[in-house]
Amino acid sequence: MKKIWIWSLVAALAGFLFGFDTVVISGADKQLQELWQTSDAFHGSIVMAMALWGTVVGAILGGIPTNTYGRRNTLIGIGILYLVSALGSSLAGDPVVFAIFRFLGGLGVGASTIAAPAYVSEIAPPDKRGKLVSLYQFNIVFGILIAFLSNYLLRDFGSQPWRWMIGAEVVPALIYLILVFFIPKSPRWLYSKGRVEEAKKVLKFILPNSTDLEITLKKLEKQAEVEEVNENIFMKKYRFPLMLAFFIAFFNQLSGINAFLYYAPRIFESAGLGESTALLSSIGVGVVNLIFTLFGVFLIDRMGRKKLMLIGSIGYIISLSLVAMAFLQNWGGMWVPIFLFLFIASHAIGQGAVIWVFISEIFPNKLRASGQAFGSSTHWILAAIIPSLVPLLFSTIGPGYVFAFFAFMMVLQLIFVIFMMPETKGRSLEDIGLNFSKNNNNSKIIELNSTK
């Protein structure tokens, strides 16, 4: 079990770079706009959002190398993209070159949301899968915290502090790239490629008990038997998991989480805090995110995915409504940071802890990377569109109405969780995959929802 934890942690370090890369730009936000004198529209949609557009492409296409070359080899490629992006963007001399290198980093982020959760879910025992895959999310929020902290510490470093902020990513990218060469290939990917003996060797590490090993191999055989030759995730029998992947990703971004993380210092300044205090409050966001993600990691295999989503949805509705009221009623002071801390706590224990675990569980082994790619693409297309509109929306209709809209969307998420989302905790990947393969009527929704 110790080796499984180590392999999972190494793969999950892709999440650390995801979190760091996504949020480090927030510290450079206003510096870059002042340096290159770009309009709000250009700054929001090109300079700030180009990494997210790269993430969209990485999420759409990431399933191809993940399926073809394997989860581990794709994780190696992701490490190279992070390293090149950090170096190039920190040395950029104009906004176009900066955006190109940020785009490369985005490719790594998008592909990592497919390869890393798929890899960890395929090496994890069923009763530990939620916790182990959640290490990816934990590393995301740890990366976010470190990015906020390094931005604060480097805020006055050198004549152009933003270069040091962006360039700091080189160190963790290099460490990750070295470590990922030492993890094994996914046994379920090996099995899906007909490399049964190689798959057995890795499975023996994961399942030292011979009985468990034989049961798993039989389930893999059985799943292979019900799979058709040219299956894809858009076939009728996979309509339900496809809808689940779409809605959980859709609501994740319609909470406004990425818009908030990208523009946290700017949002705090809009609430009346000074620039230095706004950066410091951003560190508070990172700390709260980390603490409540730890709660989510601890609870996900105990309470299950659905209960955490219920808790998170209710927390979203309360916190976002309060943030909207604070801006609309000009409450000012420290009320907005307090409400936003509640918002980030709700996200961390709910959507943050669940999304990558859940999407990695609901598709059969052969289609897991394609299913992950669909869910991730939905997530990142919205994550590119919404933050790119934030500077314009804040300057036109104001932050109060923006946060009110996010609160309304979370009411819809609560309805989705109550009436549609099944529970998957404690079930083997093969059992879940077979359940969706056998039939495509409403009985499977009832069956899964009644489990556990």
Residue pairs with C-beta under 8 A, 6 or more apart in sequence:
1 125
1 128
3 205
4 123
4 124
4 125
4 128
4 132
4 205
4 206
5 132
7 120
7 123
7 183
7 184
8 120
8 123
8 124
8 132
8 133
8 135
9 135
10 176
10 179
10 180
10 182
10 183
11 71
11 75
11 115
11 116
11 119
11 120
11 136
11 180
11 183
12 116
12 120
12 135
12 136
12 138
12 139
13 139
13 172
13 175
13 176
13 179
13 180
14 75
14 78
14 79
14 108
14 112
14 115
14 116
14 136
14 139
14 176
14 180
15 112
15 116
15 135
15 136
15 137
15 138
15 139
15 140
15 143
16 139
16 140
16 142
16 143
16 146
16 172
16 176
17 78
17 79
17 82
17 108
17 109
17 112
17 143
17 169
17 172
17 173
17 176
18 108
18 109
18 112
18 113
18 139
18 140
18 143
19 139
19 140
19 141
19 142
19 143
19 144
19 145
19 146
19 147
20 143
20 144
20 146
20 147
20 169
20 172
21 51
21 82
21 85
21 86
21 105
21 106
21 108
21 109
21 143
21 147
21 169
22 51
22 109
22 143
22 144
22 147
22 258
22 261
22 262
23 143
23 144
23 147
23 148
23 261
23 262
23 264
24 147
24 150
24 151
24 165
24 166
24 168
24 169
25 48
25 51
25 102
25 166
25 262
26 147
26 148
26 151
26 261
26 262
26 263
26 264
26 265
26 266
26 282
27 147
27 148
27 150
27 151
27 152
27 154
27 155
27 161
27 162
27 165
27 265
27 279
28 151
28 162
28 165
28 166
29 48
29 262
29 263
29 265
29 266
30 265
30 266
31 160
31 161
31 162
32 38
32 43
32 47
32 48
32 95
32 98
32 162
33 43
33 47
35 160
35 162
36 47
36 94
36 95
38 46
38 47
38 95
40 391
40 392
40 395
41 391
41 392
42 95
43 391
44 387
44 388
44 389
44 390
44 391
44 392
45 388
46 95
46 99
47 95
47 98
47 99
48 262
48 387
48 388
48 391
49 384
49 387
49 388
50 99
50 100
50 102
50 103
50 106
51 102
51 103
51 105
51 106
51 109
52 106
52 258
52 380
52 383
52 384
52 387
52 388
53 103
53 106
53 384
54 102
54 103
54 104
54 105
54 106
54 107
54 109
54 110
55 106
55 107
55 109
55 110
55 380
55 383
55 384
56 106
56 110
56 377
56 380
56 381
56 383
56 384
57 103
57 106
57 107
57 110
58 106
58 107
58 108
58 109
58 110
58 111
58 112
58 380
59 110
59 111
59 113
59 114
59 373
59 376
59 377
59 379
59 380
59 381
60 110
60 373
60 377
61 111
61 373
62 74
62 110
62 111
62 112
62 113
62 114
62 115
62 369
62 372
62 373
62 376
63 114
63 369
63 370
63 372
63 373
63 374
65 73
65 74
65 77
65 111
65 115
66 74
66 111
66 114
66 115
66 118
66 369
66 372
66 373
67 189
67 369
67 370
70 185
70 186
70 189
70 190
71 115
71 116
71 118
71 119
71 122
71 185
71 186
71 189
71 369
72 119
72 180
72 183
72 184
72 185
72 186
73 185
74 111
74 114
74 115
75 112
75 115
75 116
75 119
75 180
75 183
76 177
76 180
76 181
77 111
78 108
78 111
78 112
78 115
79 108
79 173
79 176
79 177
79 180
80 177
81 104
81 105
81 107
81 108
81 111
82 105
82 108
82 169
82 173
82 176
82 177
83 170
83 173
83 174
83 177
84 101
84 104
85 101
85 102
85 104
85 105
85 106
85 108
85 169
86 105
86 166
86 167
86 168
86 169
86 170
86 173
87 101
87 167
87 170
88 97
88 100
88 101
88 104
89 98
89 101
89 102
89 105
89 166
90 163
90 164
90 166
90 167
90 170
91 163
91 167
92 98
92 101
105 169
109 380
110 376
110 380
113 356
113 372
113 376
113 379
113 380
114 369
114 372
114 373
114 376
115 369
116 136
116 356
117 133
117 136
117 356
117 357
117 359
117 360
117 372
118 186
118 360
118 368
118 369
118 372
119 186
120 129
120 132
120 133
120 135
120 136
120 360
121 129
121 132
121 133
121 357
121 360
121 361
121 368
121 429
122 186
122 187
122 188
122 189
122 365
122 368
122 429
123 132
123 184
123 186
123 187
123 202
123 206
124 132
124 133
124 206
125 206
125 207
126 426
126 427
126 428
126 429
127 301
127 426
128 301
129 301
129 357
129 361
129 429
130 300
130 301
130 305
130 357
130 425
131 297
131 298
131 300
131 301
133 356
133 357
133 360
134 293
134 296
134 297
134 300
134 353
134 356
134 357
135 297
136 356
137 293
137 296
137 297
137 352
137 353
137 355
137 356
137 357
138 290
138 293
138 294
138 297
140 352
141 286
141 289
141 290
141 293
141 348
141 352
142 290
143 172
144 261
144 285
144 286
144 289
145 283
145 286
145 287
145 289
145 290
146 286
147 286
148 264
148 279
148 282
148 283
148 285
148 286
149 283
149 286
150 165
150 168
151 165
151 279
151 282
152 279
152 280
152 282
152 283
154 161
154 164
154 165
154 168
155 161
155 276
155 279
157 164
158 164
184 202
184 205
185 198
185 202
186 202
187 198
187 199
187 200
187 202
187 203
187 206
188 199
188 220
188 365
188 368
188 429
189 365
190 196
190 198
190 199
190 202
191 199
191 220
191 224
191 365
192 224
192 365
192 366
199 220
200 213
200 217
203 213
203 216
203 217
204 213
207 213
207 216
216 428
216 430
219 428
219 430
219 431
219 434
220 365
220 430
222 430
222 434
223 364
223 365
223 366
223 430
223 433
223 434
223 437
224 366
226 434
226 437
226 438
227 364
227 366
227 437
228 235
231 366
231 367
232 238
232 367
232 370
233 241
233 242
233 363
233 367
233 370
233 371
233 374
234 242
236 440
237 436
237 437
237 439
237 440
238 363
238 367
238 371
238 436
238 440
239 440
240 436
240 440
240 444
240 445
241 362
241 363
241 371
241 436
242 371
242 374
243 420
244 358
244 362
244 420
244 421
244 422
245 359
245 362
245 363
245 371
245 374
245 375
245 378
246 374
246 375
246 378
247 416
247 420
248 351
248 354
248 355
248 358
248 359
248 375
248 416
248 421
249 355
249 359
249 375
249 376
249 378
249 379
249 382
250 378
250 379
250 382
251 351
251 409
251 410
251 412
251 413
251 416
252 351
252 355
252 379
253 379
253 382
253 383
253 386
254 382
254 386
254 406
254 409
254 410
254 413
255 316
255 320
255 347
255 351
255 406
255 409
255 410
255 413
256 320
256 386
256 402
256 403
256 406
257 347
257 351
257 352
258 383
258 386
258 387
259 386
259 387
259 390
259 402
260 267
260 340
260 343
260 344
261 285
262 387
262 390
263 387
263 390
263 391
263 394
264 278
264 281
264 282
264 285
264 340
265 275
265 278
265 279
265 281
265 282
266 278
266 391
266 394
267 336
267 340
267 399
268 277
268 278
268 281
268 282
268 336
268 337
268 340
269 275
269 278
270 327
270 394
270 399
271 326
271 327
271 332
271 335
271 336
271 337
272 332
272 333
272 336
273 281
273 337
281 337
284 337
284 341
285 340
285 341
285 344
288 341
288 344
288 345
288 348
289 344
289 345
289 347
289 348
289 352
290 348
291 345
291 348
292 344
292 345
292 348
292 349
292 352
293 348
293 349
293 352
293 353
295 348
295 349
296 308
296 348
296 349
296 350
296 352
296 353
296 354
297 353
299 308
299 349
299 353
300 308
300 353
300 354
300 357
300 425
301 425
301 426
304 423
304 424
304 425
304 452
305 354
305 357
305 358
305 421
305 423
305 424
305 425
306 417
306 421
306 422
306 423
308 349
308 350
308 353
308 354
309 350
309 351
309 354
309 413
309 417
309 421
310 350
310 414
310 417
310 418
311 346
311 349
311 350
312 346
312 347
312 349
312 350
312 351
312 352
312 354
313 346
313 350
313 410
313 413
313 414
313 417
314 346
314 414
315 342
315 343
315 345
315 346
315 349
315 350
316 343
316 346
316 347
316 350
316 406
316 407
316 410
316 413
317 407
317 410
317 411
317 414
318 342
318 346
319 339
319 340
319 342
319 343
319 345
319 346
320 343
320 403
320 404
320 406
320 407
320 410
321 404
321 407
322 335
322 339
322 342
323 336
323 339
323 340
323 343
323 403
324 400
324 401
324 403
324 404
324 407
325 331
325 400
326 332
326 335
326 336
326 339
326 400
327 336
327 398
327 399
327 400
327 403
328 398
328 400
328 401
328 404
355 375
355 379
358 424
359 371
359 372
359 375
359 376
360 368
360 372
361 424
361 427
361 429
361 432
362 371
362 424
362 432
362 436
363 370
363 371
363 372
363 433
363 436
364 429
364 430
364 433
364 434
364 436
364 437
365 429
365 430
365 433
368 429
390 402
393 402
394 402
420 445
422 445
422 448
422 449
422 451
423 448
423 449
423 451
423 452
424 432
424 448
425 452
426 452
427 451
432 448
435 444
435 447
435 448
436 444
438 444
